[in-house]
Amino acid sequence: MARMSAEERRESVIRAATIEFARGGYHGTSTEAIAKRVGVSQPYLFRLFPGKKAIFLAASERCVEETIRTFEEAAEGLRGEDALHAMANAYTKVIAEHPERLLMQMQMYVAVGAAEEEGDHEFGAAVREGWMRLWDTVHLPLGADAGETTNFLAYGMLINCLVAMGFPPEHRVWEGMYPSARATGRLEK
């Protein structure tokens, strides 16, 4: 079996960190747990990343990039309501198939709040920059309308919260969503 390159190991650390941070959050996840999931020692982990914060920020960046890619691919060649429904459908599919991405997003926002309270603004700056890239990604397909962009992202955050809380697809809480934003059987755990 061929040995992994440092870049391949780095990728495996980001994947493992996403799963671990999604479950335990920033403060509840140890670098030991991440190293164990990857199958490397903690010292090796710190050869790839300078510390836990760097690992978390790399996992956060990856989560944002994957969400951006999901929206870009879904909206390709579409505008307005067609783009809206395509992006909503693609997103609900992704969070059903990769729940760690949804939970990682939620942990990102919690980590920002906790870090800002402690006077650490690096988390917030990085996550806000990612959020603005998400905003820009959906803004043009939605007709460059700030209201439509806000509504789309607000629905997305509501979906995140409802799914994270475990509301089943048949629950009445989903009734007010436009059809492509509603939870379906795809969101069952």
GUVOTOR-45091 format. One record per residue (C-alpha): residue in one letter; x, y, z. Coordinates in steps of 0.5 Angstrom, whole numbers, plus 500, padded with zeros to 3 digits. Layout:
N
AXYZ;...
# end
This chain:
189
M500500500;A503507498;R504512503;M500518503;S503525502;A503530507;E497534503;E493527503;R494527510;R492534511;E486533507;S484527511;V485531517;I480536515;R475531513;A476527520;A476534524;T470536520;I466530523;E469531530;F468538531;A461537528;R460532534;G463536539;G464543537;Y471547538;H471546545;G469539546;T473536541;S480534542;T486534537;E487527540;A480525537;I482528531;A489524530;K486518532;R480518527;V486520522;G491514525;V496519526;S500521532;Q498528535;P505531534;Y504529526;L498533527;F502539529;R507538523;L501539518;F497544522;P500549528;G494548532;K487546534;K485553532;A488552525;I485545524;F478548526;L479554521;A481549515;A475545517;S470551517;E473553510;R472547507;C465547509;V464553506;E467552500;E463545499;T457549500;I459554495;R460549490;T453546492;F450552490;E454554484;E453547481;A445547482;A444554480;E449554473;G445557468;L439559472;R436565475;G431567479;E426563482;D429557478;A436558481;L432559488;H429552488;A435548485;M439551490;A434549495;N433542493;A441541492;Y442544499;T437539503;K440533499;V447535501;I445536509;A441529508;E447526505;H452529509;P449531516;E456533518;R457539514;L450542517;L453540524;M459543522;Q456550520;M452550526;Q459549530;M462555526;Y457560529;V457557536;A465558536;V465565533;G460567539;A464564544;A471566541;E468573540;E466573548;E473571549;G476577545;D479572540;H476576533;E480571528;F474566528;G469571527;A473574521;A474568518;V467565518;R464572516;E469572510;G466565508;W459567510;M460573505;R462569500;L456564500;W452571500;D455573493;T455566491;V447566491;H446573490;L447574483;P443567481;L437570485;G437577481;A442581485;D436582489;A438583497;G431582499;E431575495;T438573498;T437575505;N430571504;F434565501;L439565507;A434566512;Y430560510;G437556510;M439558517;L432556519;I432549515;N439548519;C436549526;L430545524;V434539522;A439540527;M434540532;G431533529;F424535527;P422530522;P420531515;E412530516;H412535522;R408541522;V414546522;W415545515;E409547512;G411554511;M417553507;Y416553500;P416546497;S424546495;A426548502;R421543506;A425537509;T423531505;G424523507;R432525505;L433529511;E431523516;K437520520;
# end
